[in-house]
Amino acid sequence: MPKFLVKKTAPAEDGKSLVFKGKVVEGPINKGMELLISIAGQSVIPVKISDIVHFEKSKDDSKVGLVVDFEDEPDDMAMIMALRITDEEIECRQPVP
């Protein structure tokens, strides 16, 4: 299963998206896939990758940004921001129909 090492999570400029900055650890990760966000080891929230951005220079070795749009779920965005995800490997998968 593809994995992404999140170095930092930050809101995007539009205020309706989050950018998970980091690097791909395993497998290919594509737009449309889901990040599986673990909540206190009890449950998992799948969130869809709406865009992928690449960074030329980064102080913390973050070369890739996975963008997740929360325009329709602002409460989910607030909850995930509160988790302060850093230095954590997150699994990705194809969306489940």
C-alpha positions as CSV (number, residue, x, y, z in Angstrom):
1,M,0.0,0.0,0.0
2,P,1.4,3.5,-0.9
3,K,2.7,5.5,2.1
4,F,3.4,9.2,2.5
5,L,5.6,10.7,5.3
6,V,3.9,13.9,6.5
7,K,6.5,16.4,7.7
8,K,4.0,19.2,8.2
9,T,0.3,20.0,7.7
10,A,-0.8,23.5,6.8
11,P,-3.9,25.3,5.5
12,A,-3.7,26.2,1.8
13,E,-4.0,29.8,0.7
14,D,-7.7,29.4,-0.1
15,G,-8.5,28.5,3.5
16,K,-10.7,25.6,2.4
17,S,-7.9,23.0,1.8
18,L,-5.1,21.4,3.7
19,V,-1.6,20.7,2.4
20,F,0.1,17.6,3.7
21,K,3.8,18.4,3.0
22,G,6.3,15.6,3.0
23,K,7.6,12.8,0.8
24,V,6.4,9.6,-0.8
25,V,7.8,6.6,1.1
26,E,6.3,3.7,-0.8
27,G,4.4,3.2,-4.1
28,P,2.9,5.7,-6.4
29,I,0.5,8.3,-5.0
30,N,-1.9,10.0,-7.4
31,K,-4.6,12.6,-7.5
32,G,-8.0,11.1,-6.6
33,M,-6.5,8.6,-4.1
34,E,-7.4,8.7,-0.4
35,L,-5.2,9.5,2.6
36,L,-6.1,7.4,5.6
37,I,-6.0,9.7,8.6
38,S,-5.9,7.8,11.9
39,I,-7.8,9.3,14.8
40,A,-6.2,8.3,18.1
41,G,-5.6,4.8,16.8
42,Q,-9.3,4.1,17.1
43,S,-10.7,5.0,13.7
44,V,-9.6,6.1,10.2
45,I,-11.0,9.0,8.2
46,P,-10.3,8.7,4.4
47,V,-9.8,12.1,2.7
48,K,-9.5,12.5,-1.1
49,I,-6.3,14.0,-2.6
50,S,-7.6,16.8,-4.9
51,D,-4.2,17.9,-6.1
52,I,-0.4,17.2,-5.8
53,V,2.1,20.0,-5.8
54,H,5.9,19.8,-5.9
55,F,8.3,22.1,-4.0
56,E,11.7,23.1,-5.5
57,K,13.3,24.0,-2.2
58,S,12.2,23.1,1.2
59,K,13.9,23.5,4.6
60,D,12.5,20.3,6.1
61,D,13.0,18.0,3.0
62,S,9.3,18.2,2.1
63,K,9.3,17.7,-1.7
64,V,5.6,17.0,-2.3
65,G,2.4,18.5,-1.1
66,L,-0.8,16.5,-1.1
67,V,-3.8,18.9,-1.2
68,V,-7.1,17.9,0.3
69,D,-10.2,20.0,-0.3
70,F,-12.5,20.5,2.7
71,E,-14.9,23.1,1.1
72,D,-17.9,20.8,1.8
73,E,-16.6,19.5,5.2
74,P,-15.1,22.5,7.2
75,D,-15.6,20.6,10.5
76,D,-13.5,17.7,9.2
77,M,-10.7,20.2,8.3
78,A,-10.8,21.7,11.8
79,M,-10.6,18.3,13.4
80,I,-7.7,17.2,11.2
81,M,-5.8,20.5,11.8
82,A,-6.2,19.9,15.5
83,L,-4.4,16.6,15.2
84,R,-1.2,18.5,14.2
85,I,0.1,15.7,12.0
86,T,3.9,15.8,11.7
87,D,6.6,13.2,11.2
88,E,3.9,10.5,10.6
89,E,3.6,7.9,7.9
90,I,0.1,7.8,6.4
91,E,-1.2,5.1,4.1
92,C,-2.9,5.9,0.8
93,R,-5.4,3.9,-1.3
94,Q,-7.6,4.0,-4.3
95,P,-11.1,5.2,-3.3
96,V,-13.5,2.5,-2.3
97,P,-16.6,2.6,-4.5
